[in-house]
Amino acid sequence: MGKTTSPPGLQIRVITRGGDWLGPGKAAILEGIRDTGSIAAAGRRMGMSYKRAWGLVEVLNQMFAEPLVTSVRGGAEGGGAAVTPTGLRVLELYRAMERKGNAALAEELAEVAGLWGER
């Protein structure tokens, strides 16, 4: 297995009072739906089944006061999905937290990376 060349970084997981969380996978599914207009296509892009992708969407929609994703069943017009304005804002805030965390800890992340051994 090849090594990644990306710099070290943080993966943020925001945990709700109820114990659910918003993390890299749920952010990625939101981005995929935003970019493709489809839950199935977003799931394929992430290498997951449609059922798994739908499960993430259901959890996301239950976590927040307003749905983050809306969907329309297939048919003659075809189905589709969209990230709502609330979903876009949640995604924007999540990515901002990632950027700020990585920027704030850049020195420590670089030092840790310097201490990693070769595999």
C-alpha positions as CSV (number, residue, x, y, z in Angstrom):
1,M,0.0,0.0,0.0
2,G,1.5,3.4,-1.0
3,K,2.0,6.3,1.4
4,T,0.0,9.4,1.2
5,T,1.8,12.6,0.3
6,S,-0.8,14.9,1.9
7,P,0.4,16.9,4.9
8,P,-0.8,15.8,8.4
9,G,-4.1,17.2,9.4
10,L,-7.0,17.1,11.8
11,Q,-10.3,15.3,11.2
12,I,-13.0,17.1,13.2
13,R,-15.9,15.3,14.8
14,V,-18.6,17.5,16.2
15,I,-20.7,15.5,18.8
16,T,-24.2,16.5,19.6
17,R,-25.9,16.3,22.9
18,G,-27.8,13.2,21.7
19,G,-24.5,11.4,20.9
20,D,-24.7,11.7,17.1
21,W,-21.9,13.4,15.3
22,L,-20.9,15.3,12.2
23,G,-17.6,14.2,10.9
24,P,-15.6,13.7,7.7
25,G,-18.0,11.1,6.2
26,K,-21.1,13.0,6.7
27,A,-19.5,16.2,5.4
28,A,-18.3,14.3,2.3
29,I,-21.8,12.9,1.6
30,L,-23.2,16.4,1.8
31,E,-20.6,17.6,-0.6
32,G,-21.3,14.7,-2.9
33,I,-25.1,15.4,-2.9
34,R,-24.4,19.1,-3.5
35,D,-22.1,18.3,-6.4
36,T,-24.1,15.5,-8.1
37,G,-27.7,16.2,-7.1
38,S,-28.0,12.5,-6.2
39,I,-27.7,10.5,-3.0
40,A,-26.8,7.4,-5.0
41,A,-24.1,9.2,-7.0
42,A,-22.7,10.7,-3.8
43,G,-22.5,7.3,-2.3
44,R,-20.8,5.8,-5.3
45,R,-18.3,8.6,-5.3
46,M,-17.5,7.6,-1.7
47,G,-17.4,3.8,-2.5
48,M,-20.5,3.1,-0.4
49,S,-23.8,1.5,-1.1
50,Y,-27.0,3.5,-1.7
51,K,-28.4,2.1,1.5
52,R,-25.4,3.3,3.5
53,A,-25.6,6.8,1.9
54,W,-29.3,7.0,2.6
55,G,-28.6,6.0,6.2
56,L,-26.2,8.9,6.6
57,V,-28.7,11.3,5.1
58,E,-31.4,10.1,7.4
59,V,-29.1,10.6,10.4
60,L,-28.1,14.1,9.3
61,N,-31.7,15.1,8.8
62,Q,-32.7,13.9,12.2
63,M,-29.7,15.6,13.9
64,F,-30.7,19.2,13.0
65,A,-33.9,21.2,13.5
66,E,-34.3,21.5,9.7
67,P,-33.4,18.9,7.1
68,L,-30.0,19.2,5.5
69,V,-31.0,17.2,2.4
70,T,-34.3,17.0,0.5
71,S,-35.0,14.3,-2.1
72,V,-37.5,13.6,-4.8
73,R,-38.3,10.0,-5.8
74,G,-37.4,8.7,-9.2
75,G,-40.0,8.4,-12.0
76,A,-40.6,9.8,-15.4
77,E,-38.9,13.0,-14.4
78,G,-36.1,11.2,-12.5
79,G,-35.3,11.5,-8.9
80,G,-32.8,13.7,-7.2
81,A,-31.6,15.2,-4.0
82,A,-30.4,18.7,-2.9
83,V,-28.6,20.0,0.0
84,T,-30.8,22.6,1.7
85,P,-29.6,26.1,2.7
86,T,-29.3,24.8,6.2
87,G,-27.2,21.9,5.0
88,L,-25.0,24.2,3.0
89,R,-24.4,26.3,6.1
90,V,-23.7,23.3,8.3
91,L,-21.2,22.1,5.7
92,E,-19.6,25.6,5.4
93,L,-19.2,25.8,9.2
94,Y,-17.8,22.3,9.4
95,R,-15.1,23.0,6.8
96,A,-14.3,26.3,8.5
97,M,-13.7,24.4,11.8
98,E,-11.4,22.0,10.0
99,R,-9.4,24.9,8.4
100,K,-9.2,26.8,11.7
101,G,-8.1,23.7,13.7
102,N,-5.5,22.8,11.1
103,A,-4.1,26.4,11.0
104,A,-4.1,26.7,14.8
105,L,-2.2,23.4,15.2
106,A,0.1,23.6,12.2
107,E,3.3,23.7,14.2
108,E,2.3,20.7,16.4
109,L,1.1,18.7,13.4
110,A,4.4,19.3,11.5
111,E,6.4,18.2,14.6
112,V,4.3,15.1,15.0
113,A,4.8,14.3,11.3
114,G,8.5,14.7,11.8
115,L,8.4,12.0,14.5
116,W,6.6,9.4,12.4
117,G,8.6,6.4,11.4
118,E,8.7,4.9,7.9
119,R,6.5,1.9,7.2
